[in-house]
């Protein structure tokens, strides 16, 4: 799960480099990466 957190980060970089909307970068991909990171930490602690 922790390794899969890199996927939305990579997607965000692709959208940024193609001059996509910054709201999509931070709102969609950034939020997804943050939630996945939080879930990964909880799974590692459990």
C-alpha positions as CSV (number, residue, x, y, z in Angstrom):
1,X,0.0,0.0,0.0
2,X,2.8,2.4,0.8
3,X,4.5,1.7,-2.6
4,X,1.2,2.4,-4.3
5,X,1.2,6.0,-2.9
6,X,3.7,6.9,-5.6
7,X,1.1,6.4,-8.3
8,X,-1.0,9.5,-7.6
9,X,2.2,11.5,-7.0
10,X,3.4,10.4,-10.5
11,X,0.0,11.3,-12.0
12,X,0.2,14.8,-10.3
13,X,3.6,15.4,-11.8
14,X,2.3,14.4,-15.3
15,X,-0.6,16.8,-15.0
16,X,1.7,19.6,-13.8
17,X,4.2,19.1,-16.6
18,X,1.3,19.2,-19.2
19,X,0.1,22.5,-17.8
20,X,-3.1,20.9,-16.5
21,X,-5.4,22.6,-13.9
22,X,-3.7,23.0,-10.6
23,X,-6.9,22.2,-8.8
24,X,-6.8,18.7,-10.3
25,X,-3.2,18.3,-9.2
26,X,-3.8,19.3,-5.6
27,X,-7.4,18.4,-5.2
28,X,-7.5,15.0,-6.8
29,X,-4.0,13.6,-6.9
30,X,-2.6,15.3,-3.8
31,X,-5.6,14.3,-1.7
32,X,-5.5,10.7,-2.9
33,X,-1.7,10.5,-2.1
34,X,-2.3,12.0,1.4
35,X,-5.1,9.5,2.2
36,X,-3.1,6.6,0.9
37,X,-0.1,7.6,2.9
38,X,-2.3,7.9,6.1
39,X,-3.8,4.5,5.5
40,X,-0.4,3.0,4.9
41,X,0.9,4.4,8.2
42,X,-2.1,3.1,10.0
43,X,-1.6,-0.4,8.5
44,X,2.1,-0.4,9.4
45,X,1.4,0.6,13.0
46,X,-1.4,-2.0,13.5
